[in-house]
């Protein structure tokens, strides 16, 4: 139902002069994809680093909260870059993207990943050492990795299906 409600907006944004201008240039879209992948790399890379620490597989001498603060600017930069470039990529081909099942799956996963990132993941990674159980830390790490990699895989599948 939500998808049908968004359809008029998608058609409008795809038919704007800006949307047409973006979509008519493979060079512009290619550069946006480079920026999108760079943002995803920053976000996934820092998520992997924090997850390694949460899983107890490495970086054990560094306090988790300090590690989280150390990578925060990279995580935030990656997320912002990914969201802005993704929105621009979408604008250049709004109607065709919107109709695809993989795009819709990616958007649902992205929403879940963002909610998770700004709630449990942030709370656990910014907490004092030992505040949460090792089990919760491991579950948090695994969920973060599953969610963000699922977003990336779904995004990649858009091109193939």
N, C-alpha and C positions, 0 to 999 in steps of 0.2 A: 504494500500500500504506500509506504513512504516513497518508493521509487516513482510511482505514478504522480505523486504530489510534486516531485522535483522535476519532472519532465519539461514543463514550460520554461523553467529557469535554465535548464540545460540547453534547450533549443535556442533560447534568447542569447545565452553567453557564447554559444558556438557560432551564432550568426552576427555577432558584433563585428565591427571593423577590426578591432584588435584580435579577436579570435580567428578571423579569416586571415589576417596578416601573419599571425603565428603559424597557422596550419598550412600556409602556402609555401613555407620555406623549410626544406629538409635540414638546411644548415642551422637555422634557429632552433628547431626541435632537437637536433643532434646535440647542440651545446647545452640545451636544457637537460637532456638526458645525462650528459657528463656531470653537470652540477647535481642532478638528482642522485646519481650513483655515488658521487663524492660525499654528499650529505648522508646517504645510507651507510657508506663505509665508516664515516666518523661515528655515527650512532651505533652501528653494530659492533665496531671495534671497541668502543668504550663499554658497551653492554657486555661483551665477552670478557673484558678485563675485570669488570665488577663481578661478573658471574663466576669467574675462576676463583676470585677471592671468597665469594659466598659459598661456593662448593668446597672450599678448603683445599683446593688443588695447587695453590700458589699465592704469592704475594702476602704470605701470612705474617711477615714482620711489620707490614704497614697496617695501621688502623683502618678499618673499613670506611668509617666516616671521613677520614682524611683523604683516602683514595677517591672516594666519591666527590669530594670537593675539588680534588686535583684534576679530575676529568670532566667536571661539570661544564666548563666552557666549551669543551670539544663536543660533548653530548648535545648541549643546547644548540651550538652552531650547526651540527649535523642535522638535528631535528628541524630547525628553522629552514635551513637550506633545502632539505628534502620536501618540506611542506610547501614552500614557495615555488620551487621548481616543478613540483608535482602539479600544483594548481595551474601553473602556466602551461605545462604539457597538456593537461586536461582541456584547457581553454582552446588550444589549437586543434582539438579533435573531439570536442565535447560529446556530440551525439553518438559517434561511433564507439567511443570509450564507454559511455553510459549504458549502452545496450548490451555490453558484454558481461557474461556471468563472472569472469575472472576479475574484472574491474570492480564489480559489486562486492565480490568476496573480499578483495583487497581493502575496500573502503570499510567494510564491517570489521575486518581484522585490525585495520589501522585504528579505528575507534576504540576497540577493546584494548589494543596495545597502549594507546595513549592514556586511557583510563587507568590501566594497570601501572603504567610508568609513573603517573603523577599521584598515585595512591600508595599501594603496598610496596612497590619497588623503591620508591623514593623514601618511604618511611623506614624500611629495613636497611637500606644502604646509608642512610644518614644517622642511624641510631648509634648509641654508645656500644662499645664492644661487649658482647655477651648479653645484650638486652633481649635478643630473640634467640630461640633455640636453633641449634645447627640444622634441625629438620626444616624449620620454617625458612631458614636461609637457603637451603638447598632447593626447596620447592619454589621459592621466589626466583632463584637463578634459572631453574629449568623453565619455568613459565615465561620469564622474560625472553630467554633465548628462543623458545618455541614461538612466541607471539611475533617477535621482530623478524625472525627468519621466515615465518609464514607470510608476513606482509611482503617481504622481498620476493619470495617464491611466487606468490600470487601476482605480484607486479610483473615478474618476468614472464609468467604464463600468458599475460595479456597479449604479448607479441606473437604467441604461437597458436592461440585458440580463438 
